[in-house]
Amino acid sequence: MKIEQIKQARSNRKTRYARPFSNFFESSEQCLAAGNLLLEGSLDAKIVSLIERSVIISTVTAIEVYYRDILDFIFKYCDPVFFKSHLKNLYPDKFDIYDLIDIHVHSVHPLEIVSAAQSFQNVKRINEVFSKLMGGKDLWTSISNLKLRLKDQPETETSFSGDGYKSLDRIFNLRHELVHDPARHSFYSADIHKDLEASISIVFGSDVILSQLIEENKDPELLN
């Protein structure tokens, strides 16, 4: 258990927007804009390789941060009865007496430990964590069934790709390759840009569903 890392994460959260998707949207818009510049060929050749890597790595970082922040939101705003039964699955480790002393000395909330222990670096883990909280409903399937439109404007209806999570998986895999086994050549393409757009769309769909989940299971103490 890394107490200092948990305290730093707490401090970092205070610098971000209160709503998880607001942080993600700001970062993802920057990455999409940079991706468009790459496709247009309007960047200095000396920095193309840097921007290519940055677009993918920054997008994946923003995605990881979003899912961790929305999990924190669930812990903060939902009735503890709603998520209590899932905590042992999310954090199966046990504390010894020294851990408990550290937790007390540094005023760390146990739910901060659960959140900090989650790794959202692949689509399987994201789906496992949030599908549990959704009562066993598959997150990716729920997003594929989602349809959105503005009130009284049926022409604005938007649906989500049933296999959009596969784009997200490819972006995660590309990020892993870039960090651990990069090749020395230009790689950013129209197909990768489409995967980037689809990945951002998946996070948007996640936010719609998980925000509704929070609203439906809000802690009654917060309603008083």
FINUTI-827868 format. One record per residue (C-alpha): residue number from 1; y, z, x. Coordinates in steps of 0.5 Angstrom, whole numbers, plus 500, padded with zeros to 3 digits. Layout:
N
REC; n; north; up; east
REC; NUM; Y; Z; X
...
//
This chain:
224
REC; n; north; up; east
REC; 1; 500; 500; 500
REC; 2; 507; 498; 503
REC; 3; 512; 503; 501
REC; 4; 518; 499; 505
REC; 5; 516; 492; 502
REC; 6; 516; 495; 495
REC; 7; 523; 498; 496
REC; 8; 525; 492; 499
REC; 9; 523; 488; 493
REC; 10; 526; 493; 488
REC; 11; 533; 492; 492
REC; 12; 532; 484; 492
REC; 13; 531; 484; 485
REC; 14; 538; 488; 484
REC; 15; 541; 482; 487
REC; 16; 538; 477; 482
REC; 17; 540; 475; 475
REC; 18; 537; 480; 470
REC; 19; 533; 474; 466
REC; 20; 527; 471; 471
REC; 21; 528; 464; 468
REC; 22; 535; 464; 470
REC; 23; 533; 465; 477
REC; 24; 528; 460; 477
REC; 25; 532; 455; 474
REC; 26; 538; 455; 479
REC; 27; 533; 454; 485
REC; 28; 529; 449; 481
REC; 29; 535; 445; 480
REC; 30; 537; 445; 487
REC; 31; 530; 443; 489
REC; 32; 530; 437; 484
REC; 33; 537; 435; 486
REC; 34; 535; 435; 493
REC; 35; 528; 431; 491
REC; 36; 532; 426; 488
REC; 37; 537; 425; 494
REC; 38; 530; 424; 498
REC; 39; 528; 418; 494
REC; 40; 534; 415; 494
REC; 41; 534; 415; 501
REC; 42; 541; 418; 502
REC; 43; 540; 423; 507
REC; 44; 541; 423; 514
REC; 45; 534; 421; 517
REC; 46; 535; 427; 522
REC; 47; 534; 432; 516
REC; 48; 529; 428; 512
REC; 49; 523; 432; 514
REC; 50; 527; 439; 514
REC; 51; 529; 437; 507
REC; 52; 522; 435; 504
REC; 53; 519; 441; 507
REC; 54; 524; 446; 504
REC; 55; 524; 442; 497
REC; 56; 516; 444; 496
REC; 57; 517; 451; 500
REC; 58; 523; 453; 496
REC; 59; 520; 451; 489
REC; 60; 513; 454; 490
REC; 61; 517; 461; 492
REC; 62; 522; 460; 486
REC; 63; 515; 460; 482
REC; 64; 512; 466; 485
REC; 65; 518; 470; 484
REC; 66; 519; 468; 477
REC; 67; 512; 470; 475
REC; 68; 512; 477; 479
REC; 69; 519; 478; 475
REC; 70; 517; 476; 468
REC; 71; 511; 481; 470
REC; 72; 516; 486; 471
REC; 73; 520; 485; 465
REC; 74; 513; 486; 461
REC; 75; 512; 493; 464
REC; 76; 519; 494; 463
REC; 77; 520; 492; 456
REC; 78; 513; 492; 453
REC; 79; 510; 498; 449
REC; 80; 506; 501; 455
REC; 81; 500; 501; 450
REC; 82; 500; 494; 450
REC; 83; 499; 493; 457
REC; 84; 496; 500; 459
REC; 85; 488; 497; 458
REC; 86; 490; 492; 463
REC; 87; 492; 496; 469
REC; 88; 486; 497; 472
REC; 89; 484; 490; 472
REC; 90; 491; 488; 475
REC; 91; 490; 494; 481
REC; 92; 483; 496; 482
REC; 93; 485; 500; 488
REC; 94; 485; 508; 488
REC; 95; 490; 512; 491
REC; 96; 488; 518; 496
REC; 97; 492; 524; 497
REC; 98; 497; 521; 502
REC; 99; 498; 515; 498
REC; 100; 500; 520; 492
REC; 101; 505; 523; 497
REC; 102; 508; 517; 499
REC; 103; 509; 515; 492
REC; 104; 513; 521; 490
REC; 105; 517; 522; 497
REC; 106; 520; 515; 496
REC; 107; 520; 515; 488
REC; 108; 516; 509; 487
REC; 109; 514; 508; 480
REC; 110; 506; 506; 479
REC; 111; 508; 500; 476
REC; 112; 512; 497; 482
REC; 113; 506; 498; 486
REC; 114; 502; 494; 481
REC; 115; 507; 488; 481
REC; 116; 508; 488; 488
REC; 117; 500; 487; 489
REC; 118; 500; 481; 485
REC; 119; 499; 474; 489
REC; 120; 502; 468; 484
REC; 121; 500; 463; 490
REC; 122; 495; 459; 485
REC; 123; 494; 457; 478
REC; 124; 488; 461; 477
REC; 125; 491; 467; 479
REC; 126; 497; 466; 474
REC; 127; 493; 464; 469
REC; 128; 488; 470; 470
REC; 129; 494; 475; 470
REC; 130; 498; 473; 464
REC; 131; 492; 471; 460
REC; 132; 489; 478; 460
REC; 133; 496; 480; 457
REC; 134; 496; 475; 452
REC; 135; 489; 478; 449
REC; 136; 485; 473; 452
REC; 137; 489; 467; 450
REC; 138; 489; 461; 456
REC; 139; 496; 461; 458
REC; 140; 496; 453; 460
REC; 141; 492; 452; 454
REC; 142; 498; 455; 450
REC; 143; 503; 451; 454
REC; 144; 500; 445; 452
REC; 145; 500; 447; 445
REC; 146; 507; 449; 445
REC; 147; 512; 444; 441
REC; 148; 520; 446; 441
REC; 149; 526; 443; 438
REC; 150; 533; 444; 436
REC; 151; 533; 447; 429
REC; 152; 534; 442; 423
REC; 153; 533; 436; 429
REC; 154; 526; 434; 429
REC; 155; 528; 428; 433
REC; 156; 529; 433; 439
REC; 157; 522; 436; 439
REC; 158; 519; 437; 446
REC; 159; 511; 438; 447
REC; 160; 508; 439; 454
REC; 161; 503; 436; 458
REC; 162; 496; 438; 457
REC; 163; 494; 438; 464
REC; 164; 501; 440; 467
REC; 165; 498; 446; 471
REC; 166; 494; 440; 475
REC; 167; 501; 438; 478
REC; 168; 503; 445; 479
REC; 169; 496; 446; 483
REC; 170; 498; 440; 487
REC; 171; 505; 443; 489
REC; 172; 501; 449; 491
REC; 173; 496; 446; 495
REC; 174; 502; 442; 498
REC; 175; 506; 448; 500
REC; 176; 500; 451; 503
REC; 177; 499; 445; 507
REC; 178; 506; 444; 509
REC; 179; 506; 452; 512
REC; 180; 499; 452; 515
REC; 181; 497; 445; 517
REC; 182; 503; 440; 517
REC; 183; 503; 433; 519
REC; 184; 508; 429; 522
REC; 185; 510; 424; 517
REC; 186; 515; 423; 511
REC; 187; 511; 425; 505
REC; 188; 516; 426; 499
REC; 189; 514; 420; 494
REC; 190; 516; 419; 487
REC; 191; 509; 422; 485
REC; 192; 510; 428; 488
REC; 193; 517; 428; 485
REC; 194; 514; 428; 478
REC; 195; 509; 433; 480
REC; 196; 515; 438; 482
REC; 197; 518; 436; 475
REC; 198; 512; 438; 471
REC; 199; 511; 444; 475
REC; 200; 518; 446; 473
REC; 201; 516; 444; 466
REC; 202; 510; 449; 466
REC; 203; 514; 455; 468
REC; 204; 519; 453; 462
REC; 205; 513; 453; 458
REC; 206; 511; 460; 461
REC; 207; 517; 463; 459
REC; 208; 518; 461; 452
REC; 209; 511; 464; 451
REC; 210; 512; 470; 455
REC; 211; 518; 472; 452
REC; 212; 515; 471; 445
REC; 213; 510; 476; 448
REC; 214; 515; 481; 450
REC; 215; 519; 481; 444
REC; 216; 513; 482; 439
REC; 217; 510; 488; 444
REC; 218; 517; 491; 445
REC; 219; 517; 498; 447
REC; 220; 519; 502; 440
REC; 221; 523; 507; 444
REC; 222; 528; 501; 446
REC; 223; 529; 500; 439
REC; 224; 532; 506; 437
//
